Amino acid sequence: MPTKGLFGFGRLIESVLATQADAGPQYVVEAMDTEMGKDIHTAEVPISDYRLIVTRDPANVQAMLATQSVDWDVGEHRTDSWKPLFGVGVFTSRGEAWKHSRALVRPQFARDQINDLDLIERHVQQLFSAIDRSHQVSKEGWTPEFDLQPLFYNMALDITTELIYGYSAGSQDPNGRAELPVIPGYDTPDRQNIGMHMDAGKACVETRGALWKYRWLLPTKALNAHCAAVHKYSEWFVRLRLQRGDNYLSKIESESGDVSKKRYVLLDELAKVTQDPVELRSQTLNILTAGRDTTAALMGWIFYFLSRHKDVFDKLREQTLNSFGPYVASDASNIEFKELRDAIPYMTPVINETLRMAPVIPLNERVALRDTVLPRGGGYHGDEPIFVPKGRQVLIPTYAMTRRQDLWGRDVDVFRPERWEEDGGRKFGFEFIPFGGGARQCLGQQFARTKAAYVIVRFLQKYDKIECTQVPPDAPLRFHHTIENRSGSGVQGHKLLIAIPMNIPPSFLESVKTEFPNLEVVHHDIGSWGQTGVPYPDEEWKDVTILMTFGAFPKTPELAPKLQFVQLISAGANHILEQPIFKDTKVDFCTANGVHGPQISEWVILTYLSFLHSFPYYLDNQRQAKWDRGKHNVIEDSPGKTVGILGYGAIGRQTARVATAMGMTVHAYTLHPRPTPESRHDDSWAPAGLGDPEGTFPTKWFSGPSQEDLHTFLKSGLDLLVVATPLTDNTKSLIGAAEFEALASVGKGRTIVSNIARGPVVNTGELIQALDKGLIRGAALDVTDPEPLPDGHPLWSTKNVIITPHVSGASTRYNERALAILKVNLGRYSEGGRLVNKIKKKRGY
């Protein structure tokens, strides 16, 4: 193929851009077909000073993977790209290291226990529960439109982590996670974000692999952070297994209360062969990424095609019901492993055709270990051997092989499972290698097929129809490629309405259109924060699926039947709790929690230091042109002081960061207990490098719903009390006379109360009395009750009070941060991830 672009990098740039556009696999086919011809299946591709070979010829693939495999191995650039994330394991090693890994892992996949249908069934039920929780069925029996793919990724992660480590990540139902045992001195693994770290790490690996020997040009900070998080997750379980020894499995069974069946845990079995913690970490991570990603991608693609091909869906469902009967939630006992394979003849053709149309591993590769030959590609007709020098890399585009008309027929681009049934059943060779081939063929392919078949059976038992809502339904396939292929439809067919009292830079709207080209964006400027109506015709709401607003909603929820999530621009949600669209629907709501952290924490510290340094006194003297050092002998500084933060959210966590930097001690109070390091984590949004996401700054944690619990916190010796709790029915007048007495019990006149939450959280009349009695030292109030504070209100003339008119959250960067949260959530929604700052409706925050 000809050289392209400046210094020969044009081909590489085209490939990277195609991958970013979710069209990487198609690019290979189009480039070879248009530049070389549809009959040319092996080509040399120059990229700068590097030359590689691309072949979609099954004969060459068979030679590299099987008949001449001693001459070939995976490339060092591939292993070097993957090792930082996954370590040295069965998928990331070569040579003798790979043979060792293969010998260690292979026996585990030959065991019947690996196909644990009871385990899969439990997680299928969690998937169904997740659908029922989030997607209310209409009177006609339909759910609203939603994306199945993220649920499949959650399920695959939960199944695979439980199979490997004995404990599920619980990503499908975080509230139902099993409590992990405590390892003294070690934080529990971050089960909340392990999937995100895997995905982000793999995206970095994918880019590094694409740039091969030029990967050193890429920054590594983000990759290193994700690698550390993934390693830490696995290392915790490895440490637990090594500590427990042969009792690991029995203790898991006793903790779960299920001792009726002997469980299979891969880590436990591997630890019987090796006690090397690094090897155990690496081997299990290799299996984890393969077990989760390829299976979830396969299931996503299967339902992608089933939703678009009613005839295939109906035929497969008919055979399913004939073999296993209708759905019964509590009974899947009549489904057995062998029957999954044999009882539904159409199942294998459907899975195979899905893998042909959308191979989950779209690209493979090998490097010549010595001078060798490939059997085809040379000569005038391309059927003569070609010489391949030592070190030459050969790419194997599996997708391109499945698009050859001479191998698959003129309808190669049509999803037609029947092609696998014709002529007594199609026998395939190296033209179809969805799980690789030869000695390095994927060990878990049978497990992936079993999981996929089981999920299909249960879905088709439970649901009689699945419809595609993508517009148009026959749009070109989009391959979101981060090592494995998954559907890249993302926010295809979605409509975002932005109705906020903010100026939106055109550059932001352009960036959204660039990152989410299939998302329709409509912007309506709202005059003020208090405006509830939107200058938007009622009939236009019917297609809105995503809304960004403060409090402007459709007149009735029925006007926006497709609305799926709302991004608020406020950190609090008390102003929408009674909105019908909030309380009477299953629409997800997310706050802008985190936008206020930097500026409000500065306001808290500013006003606190103003008291310590007598600033009100000196400012008053300045206004009188009076030079008076009168209070210089009572000025204090902050090191050694204690700040108590009531409500340890985004604002509280950033305040803790700043206070700790000033030498202060931090006490945190939360409604719900945070007894373990894992429970103290916070996954809400925060500007990079700020906040306290790990929950490490407080030296003491307090919690509980009772007044006694609150008073224990208030009596812990606080010099500064920061009120940062949400306003709910339970927090109105949370701080009153009894609480001021509690503060005074350990030092009358010691504490400064800072309220940056909402005015009604503090009882105004009883605050004034506490100040008059000297129970507290002072009060800094950015919020009041009533608000705005009327002229003549006694709070204005109360001594030792600083009042600002609800401006602590103001910042010239507010809009920038709120829009950044929207973009984060659009990305997560597009990829099927967990929305950031999602409101728990029962709590109201």
N, C-alpha and C positions, 0 to 999 in steps of 0.2 A: 504494500500500500504506500502511496506517496507521503513524503514528509509534509507536515502542515505547520503553519504559524511561525512566529518569531523564535529563532533558535530551535525549532523543531518541537516546541511544546504545544502546538495547536491541537494535536490529537488528544493529549492529556487534558487540556482545558475543556475541550468538547465533551469528553467523557464525564468529567466532574460536574459540568453544568447539566448534562443529561440526567445524572443521578440526582442532583438537587431538584430537578423538575419531575422526579418520580418516573423517569423514562430511561433509566440506565440499561436494562436488558434490551429494550427495543433499539437503542442506539447501536449496539453491536450488529444486530441483524440489518438495520438500514445502512450502516456504513459498508458492510461487506457486500450487500446486494447491489447498492448503487455504485460503489467505487470499483468493485471487483467482478460482480456478476453473481447471479443466484446459483450458478453451477460451480463456483469457486468456494471451497470449504476450508481451506488452510491458507493463511497469508502471513507474511512477515510485516510487522508494524514498527516503523522507526519513531522513537520519541527522544529528541535531542541526541545524545551520544549513546543511547541505549536501544537495542533491538529486541523485540519479543515476537513470539509466534502466537497467533490465535487460530484455533482449529475447532470446527464443529463437525468433524468427520469421526463417526463412531469407531472406525478402524484405528485411528490414531489414539483415540481415548482408551480403547481396549488395550493397546500396546502400553500406554503409560501407566494405567491403573492395574493391569493384570499380567499380560504375557511377557512384557519387558519391564516389569515394575522395579527390578533390581537396578535399572539404569536411572530411575527417577525418584524424587522425593518432593515434599512440599518445600517451597522456597523459604530461605532464611528471612526474607523481608516480611513474609506472612507471620512466621513464628515470632520474630522480633516485635512486630506490631501488636500481636495478641498477648504476649506474655505479661506485659505490665498489668493487664486487667485480670487475666485468668490464671496466670502462673504456668508452670510446665506440667502439661497433662496430655491426655490422649488425643486432644484436638489441636494442641499448640506445639507439639514437639516433633522431632524428626530423628531418623537414624535409630541408634540403640536406645536413646531416651524414649522414643515412641514405642519401640518394641516392649520396653519395660512397662510403660503405662498401659499398653494394650493387654499384656499378660496379667496385670493387676486388676483391670476393670472388666475384661471380657467375661470371666466366669460369672460375674454378678448378673449379667444380662441374659445368661442362659438359664436362669432359674425361673420357675413358674411364679415365685412370689413377686417378681417385678411387675406382673400383670394383675395387680390387686384391684379387682373391680369394686370391692366394698369401699376402698379408699376413693376411687373415682366417683362412686355414687354419692358419697357424703359431700364432695365438692360440687357435683352437679346440682344437688339440692341447694347448696349455698348460692350457686349461680341463679337458680330459679327464684330464690328468695330475694336476691338483689334486684332482679327484674320486677318482681311484685312490689318491692318497697318503693322503687323509683319511678315506675311507669304504670300508672293507674289504668286499668282496663275500662274502656268506654261501655256504654249501654249496648253497643253493637258487638261487643266482645273483642275489640281490637285494643292493643296498647298504642300509645303515641309512637311516632317514629323515634328510634334511638339506634345507637351503634353497638352491635354485638361484640365487635372486636376487642375493646378494652376489657369486657367481661371474660372473654376467652383468655386474655393474657393474665388477668387476675387468677382465674381458675388454674391455668397451667403453672403459674408461679406457686400457688398454694399446694397443688398436688406434688410438684417436684420437690419443693422444700421439705414437705412432710416425708416423702419417700427417701430423700437423701439424709436429712438431719433428724427426722422423727418429730419435728415441730413445724407446723405450717406457718408461713409468713402472715396468713390471715388478711390478705389484701382485699378479698371479696367482702369480708365483714369484720372490719377492725374492732368493733365492739365485742365480737365473739372470740377474740384471740385468747388462747390458753395462756395462763400466767406462767412465765418462765421461772425456773429455779434461780437462785442467787449464787453467783460466783464471787466471793469476797475480793474486792479490789478491781473488778472488771465490770464495765458498763454492759448492760444487756444489749443485744443487737438491735439495730434500727430497722425493725420490720416494716415500719411505715413507708420508708423511702428506698428500700433495697431495689425494687423494680425500676424506680427512676434512675438510681445510680447505675444500674446495669445498662439501661437504654442510653443514657448520656455517655457512659464510658464506651459503649459499642459504637456510638456515632463518632467519637474521637478515633477509635481504632479503625473504623471504616475509612475515614479521611486519611489517616496515616498510611493505611495499606494502599490507597489509591495513588498516593504520592511516592510510594515505594522508597527509593534511596534518597529522595528529597524530603522525607518526613521530618528531618532535623530542623527544617524551616518553621515547623509548626510550634506554637507555644504549648507547654506541657502542664501548666498550672491546673487547668480544669481537669485534664485527664488524671493527674496525680491525685486530686481530691476524690474523684469518683473511684479510682482504684483503691485508695485507702479505705473508703467506706465499704466497698464490696469485700475486700480482704477482712476487714474487721468483723463483718457479718459472719463469714464462714469460720474465722478463727475462734469465735466465741463457742460455737458448737463443737469444734475440734477440741478445745480446751476442756469442755464439759465431758466429752467422751473419754479423754485421756484421764481425767480425774476420777470418773466413775468406773472406768475399766469395763469388765464384763457385765457389770450391773446396769449399764447404760439403758439397754432395752427394757429390762424389767422395771426400772424406775419410770421410764416413759409410760409404760402400760399401767403402772399403779397410779401415776399422776392423772392419767386420762380416765381412770376407773374402768377401763376396758381390758380385761385379761382373758376374754373369751376366745381370742384368736391370736396366734403367734404372729407378731408384726415383723415386717421386713424393713430395715433401715440401712441404706447403703453405707453410710459412715461407719456404723457399727461393724459391718462385715469387712470393710476395708481396714479398719483398725485392728482386726485380727491378723492381718498380713503385714502391716507396717505401722509403726508408732511415730513416724516422722511427721511433726505437725505441719510443716510446710508442704510436704507431699500430700497429706490428707486434705489440706486446704485447697491446693491446686487441682487435685483430681476431682474433688466434689464440685468446685466451681466450673470446671470443664463440663461436667455432666449437667450442672444446673442450667447453664446458658443454653445447651443443646436441648435439654428436656423441656425447658419452658418455651423457648422462642420458636423452634421449628414446629412444635405441636400447636401452639397458639396461632401461628401464622397459617398453618394448614387448615385448622378449624375455621378461621376467619374467611379464608378463600372458599372453602366448601359452601358455607352459607351465603357468601357473595354470589356464587353461581346458582345455588338452589333458589335464592330469592328472585333470580332473573329467568329461571327456566322452570315454569310451573309443571310442565310435563315430566321433567326429571324428578321434581319434588314429589309429585303425586305417585309416580311409579315406585319410588323408593319408600314412600310412606305406606303404600299398600303392602309391599313385601314385609315391611317392619311390623305392621299390625297383624299380618297373617302369621308371623313367626312368634311374636312376643305379646300380642294383645294390646289393649289400650293402656294408657298411662294410669298407674297407681303410685302415688307419692311414696308410700311406705313400703312398697314391695317391688324390688327389682331382682328378686331371688331366682327368677326363671331365666335370667340372662347369664350365660356362661361364656368363657373365653372362646372355646371352640365354636360355639354357635354364632358368636359375632362374626367369625370368619366364614362359616359355612352356610348358615341359615338364611342369609339375605344375599342371593347371587348378585344383585345389582350394586351392593355396597362397594366391592372392590373396583368395579369399573368407574363409579362416581369418584372415589378417592384418587384412582390413577389418572383420570381425566383432569381432575383439579390440579394434581401435581404436574401434569403435562402443560396445562394452560398457564399455570402460575407456580413454577418450581420454587420451593421455599429457599433453596440454596441456588441462586441464579448463576453463580460463577465459581469455578474450581480452578486449580492451577497446579503445575508441576515444574520442577527445575531439573535439567539433565545433570546427573552426578558425574558423568564421563561423556566423552564423544560417543554419539549413538545415532540411530536413524529412526525416523517414523515411517511407517509403511506407505503412506499416501501423501500427496500434495505436490510432488514434482512432475516433471515432464509436461508435454504439451496438453494432455488431457487431465493432468492432475492426479493420475493414478500410479505414479512412480514413487519410490522411496525418496525421502529428503534427509540430508545430513543435518544433525543438530549438534553444535559444539557444546562442550562441557560448560555449565553455568547458564545456558540459555533458558529463559523462562517461557513456558507455554501456557496460555490461558485457555480454559475449557468453558465456553459459555453454554451452560446446560439449556438455558432458555432458547438460544439460537438453534440448538439441535432439535428442539421440539417444534420449531417453526419451519422445518424443511418439508416442502410439499412432496418431494420425491420419497420421503420416508413416511409421511403421515397422510398424504392425500391432499386433494385440492381444497378440502374444507378444513385445512390445518388451523385456521383462526376461529373455528366454531367449537363451542363446548358441546361435545357429543359423546357421552359415555358409551354409547352402543358400539363405538369403534373397537372397544376392548372385548366385546362379545362376538364379533363377527368372525366367520371362518373357524369356529370352534374355540374362539378365545385367542386374543393376540398374545404372542410370545415376544417379549422384548429383550433386547440386548443392551449394548452400551450407548444406544441412541436415547435411552431413557434411564437416567441415573439420578433421580431426585434426592437420594440419600448417599450419593457417591457410589463407587464401585471398587472391586478388587479387595485387597487386604485392608484398606483403610475405609471400607464401607461403614457407614454409621451403625454403631452397635445398638442404638436405641430406636431403629426404624420400626421394629415390630411393636414396641411400646407406644410409639407415636401413632401408628395405625390403629392400635387397640383403643387408645384414648379417644381418637377421633371417631371411630366407629361407635363406641359406647355413647358418646355425647350425641351423635346423630340419632341413634336409636331413641334415647330419652327425649330429645327435642321433638322428634317426629311422633312419638307417642303422645306428648303433651299438647303440641300445637298443630292444628290442622292446616294452617296457612302461614306463610311468611312472604311478605311483599317487599319489593325494592322501592325505596323512595328517592333514590338518586335521580337527578334530572340532567340530561336524559338517561334512562336506565341502561342504554347501550353505549354510554360514553367509553372512550378508550380506557384500557386498563392502566391503572397508576400503581407503580411498584415503589413502595417506600422501602428503600434498601439500606438496612444497617446490619450487614452480614447476612441476615435472613430477609426474605421478601415478605412484606405484608401489604395489604391493600392501603393505598394512599389516598382514599377518597376524602378523608379528613372532614373538613367543614363544607364539603361539596353540597350545594343545594341549601345552605344555611343563609340566614339574613340577619345582620346585626343592625339594630337601631341604637344610635347614640343620642340620648336626650339629656344633656347636662348643661349647667350654667358655667361652662368653661370654654375658653378659646382652645381649639384643637389645631395644632400646627399642621399645615398641609403635608409636611414631611412625615408626620406620624401616619396620616391616612394613606400616604403613598407606601410607607413601609408595611402597613397591614395588607394592602393590596398585593404587594410583592411576596410577602410571606404566606398569604392565604388567598391565592388567586381565584379560588372558587367560592369565596365568601362575598356576598353582596353587602355593602356597607351603606347605610343611610344615616346622615347626621342632621339633627334638628337642634338648633340653639334654644335653650330654655333661658328665659330672662332672669330668673332668680332661683335661689335654693329652695324657696318655699313654694314655687309653682308646681301644681300637681297635674295640670292639664297639658297635653302635648298637641301642638298644632299639626296633627297627623290624622287624616281621615280614618274613621272607624274601620272601613273595609280594608285598609292597608295593614292593619294589625294581624290579619289572618296568616300572613307568611313570616312574621317575625319569630325567629327562634332564639335569638340572643338579644338582651337589652342591657344597655348601660345607662344608669339614671341615679338620681338622688331619691326622688319620690314621685316621679311622673309615670303613671301606669295607665293601661287601657281602662275604660270606665267599668268594664266587667271582665272577669277572667275568660268568659266565653268568646270575647273578641279576639283573643290571642291563643287559639287552641294548640298551636305548635310551639309556644314559648317553652324553652327547656332550661335556660339559666339566666339569672339576672346578676349583673355586676354593679353593685352600689359604689358610689364615689365617697361614701362616708364610712368611717371606721365603726360607728355604732349603727344599730338597726332598730332602736326603740321607736323610731318614727314610722316604721312600716309594719309593726307587729300586728296591727288590727286590719291591715289591708287584706281584702278577700283573696287577692292573687298570692299573698304570702301564706295565709293560714288555711285556705281552703283548697290548695292545689299541691301537687308534688314538684312544682318548679323549684330548682335549686337556686339559692341566693348566696352570693358571696360579698363580703365587705371589702373595703379598702384598708383593712387593718394593716398597719405598717407604714402608711403614708405620714403619720403624725409623729412617729417615734423620735426622729432627730430633733425637730423643733420643740416639741412639748417637753422632752427631757431637758433641753436647754432652758426652757421657761421655768421648770421645776427647780433646777439648780440655781438659775439666776435669782429667783425670788427667795430661795433659801439662803443664799449667800448675802442677799440684801439685808435680811434680818441679822445674820451673824456679823456683818460688817457695818451695821447701823446706817445703811444707805438712805432710808426714808428721812432719818434725822438730818443727815448731811445735805441731802437735796433740798430740804426745807430751809436750811441755813443758807444754801446757795441762792435760793429765790429771794432771801432777805439781805443778800450781800453781806453775810455774817461769817467771819472766820472764827470758828469755835471748835476746838478739838475735844470737846467735852466728853465724848464717849470712847475715846481711844483706849481707855484702860479696860473696857468690857468687850472689845472686839475679839471674836473667836474664829478659828479656822476649822475645817471639816475633818481632817484625818482623825480616825478613832471614833467618830460619831456613827450612829446607827440609823439607817433609813429602813422603814417598814413599808413595803409596797402591797397595798390592798388591791388585788387583781393583777396577776402576773402575766399580762398579755404583751403585745408588741411594745406599747409605750412603757410599761413597767420594766420590760427586759432591757430596753435601751437606757432607761434611767439607771438601772442596776449597773450597766456597763460603765456609764459615766461616773456614777458614785464610787464604784470600785476603783476606777482610775484615780479618784481623788483621795483614796485611802479610807473610805467609809466601809462599814460592815452592812451587808444587805440581809434583811429578813423578808421572806415572801409568803403571802397568804393567798391560797386558792380555795375555791369552794370544794373541789374534789381532791382527795388525797393524791399526793405525788411521792410515794414511798421509795420508788426505784429510780435509778438514773434514766432508764428508758422512758418512764412516765413523765419525766421533767423536760423531755424534748418538746420542741415546738416547731411545727412545719408551716406556720403562717408566713406570709411574705415579709421580708425586711430588706432594706437596701444592703447591697453587698458589704460584708465585713462588719455590719452593725447588729444590734440586738444581742440576744443570748439564746441562740437556737438549741444549745445543748443543756441549758439550765444549770450552768456551773457557777454562776456568781453568788447566789444566795448561800449563806452559811447555815441558815436555819429555814425550814419549811413548816408552815402552819396550814391547817385546812379544817373544814367542817362547816355544816350549815347552822349550827346553834349559836346563840348569843354567847354561851360559855366558851365555845371554840374561838369566836372572834375576840373575846376578852383575853384569852390566853395569849393571843398574838399581840394585842394592844399593851399588854403588861410585860412585854419582852424587852423593855428599855429603849424606846424609840425617841430619837431626837427629831426625826422628820417622818411624818406619816403622809404617804402619797396615796390619795384616793383615786384609783384607776379602774374601778369595777364598772361593768355595764349597768345601765338603768333598766331594771325589770321590776315586776311587782314585789319581788323578794328583797330588792335592794333600796326601795324607797325608805328614807329616814333610817338607813342602816347605821349611820353615825349620829348619835344623839346624846342626851344627857348622861346615860349610863356609860357610854363609850368614852366620853370625855373624863368621867370619873376614873375609868379604868386606866386611861393614859396618865392621869395625875397620880395614881396610886404608887407609881415607881419614880416619881419626881415631879412635884407640882410645878407647873410653869416651865417644863422642860421641852415639850414637844411643839413643833410647828406643823400645822395641818395644811396640806396642799391638795386642793380639789381641782382636778382637771378632767373629772368624769362627767357627771351631770349634776346640776344644782340640787335636785330632790334627793340625791343620795345622802346629803348632809342636812340635818334639820336646822334651818336657819336660825329660828328663835333660840334653840338650845345652844347653838354655836355662839351667839352673841352673849348668852349668859355665861358660858364657859370662859370666854375672853374677859368678861367683866370680873369674874371671880378669880381670874388668874390661874385657872386649871390648865390652860395651854399657853404657850409662849406667844403664838401668833397664828395667823391664817393667811394663806395665799390662795385667792379664789379667781379662777378664770371663768367659772360657771357659778350661777347663783339660783336661788329659788325665792322669789319669782325671777324670771329672766325675760326681757331686760329688767334690771333693777331700777325701780321707779325713783324719781326725785323725792327726797325727804325720807327715804327708807332708813331705819336706824343703823343698818349695816354700813352705810356710807360714813357715819361719824364714829363707828366703833374703833377703839384704839387697836394698834398692832395688827392691822389688816391691810393687805395689798389686794386691790381688785383690778382686774382687766376685763374688758367686754368680750369674752369668749374669742380670744385671738391667739391663744397659745398654739393652736394648730395651724396658724397661717404661715405660709412660706411661698416664696416665688417658685419653689420646686414641687409644690403640691400637685399641680396638674400633671407634671412629668411623671411623678411616682404613681398617681392613680391610673394613668394610661399605661404605664409599665405593667401594673397588675393585670389590667385587661388583656394585654398582649400575652402575658404568662398564661392566663387562663384560656385564651384562645388556642395557644399552643398545646396546653394540656388536653383541652377538649378535642382538638383535632387529632391528637395521638391517643385519645382514650384514657388519659391519665386522670388522677384525682385533682379536682379543682382546689385551688389554694384559697384559704380564708372562707371556706364553706360554712354557712350558718347551721347550727343544730337547732332546728325549729322548736323543739320542746323546751330548750333552754332560752331561746330568744337571742342568742349571740353565737 
